[in-house]
């Protein structure tokens, strides 16, 4: 039940409002009941080996904190297994069942294996399923990297 409540809050934190000029991410949430929500201008950061996704109004951040990553050619492929929502000074864990994050850390576009799709320079693709049955996908480019 906590996971479902956390996902409702995640969806709410990405509601449209002020838009940073450089945010490029698009987040899509498909709930178990079939309701789909799409959020634009999500700010994507890599901070100390964590990927953070911040709503366009800056009020909510999802942190992908733990993942098993490996290089596939020039791309980085990660299997995330821990996510947290930070909002209003509170943290709520989001239980992940499965998923993949692909990152292109290079300055050039790269084709994805077994796909007609390619990943732009500093691009990110993410698709995860939560234990509560919600699908979350993200596409965009990394706005900031701090190590």
C-alpha positions, 0 to 999 in steps of 0.5 A: 500500500505504501508503494501505491501511495508513493506512486500517486505522489510521484505522479503528482509531483510532475504536474506542469508549472514553471519550466527550466529552460534546459530540462529535456526529459519526458516521463510517462507513468502508466498506472495499473488501472490503465491511466497514463500521465505524461510529464515534460521538462523533467530535469535529469541529473547524475549526482555521485552515481545516482540518477535524479529526476526532478519535476519541472516545478522543483518540488519533487525528485525521484532518485534512482540510487542503486543499480547494477551497471555495465558498458555495452559498447559506448553505452551504459546499461543499468538494472535499477533496484532502488528508487526513492521519492523526495518531496516536502522534506519526506522520503518514500521508497518505491519498490521496483520489480524490473527495469532498464536504464540506458545512458549514452555518456558520449558526445555522439549519437549511438544506435541501440542494438536490435532496435531502429532507435538511437540514443542522442549524445548524453541521452537517457532511456528508462523503462521500469515496472514497480512491484505495484504494477505501474510502468514508468518510462523516461526519455531525454538528455542528461542536464547535469553531471556532478561526481 
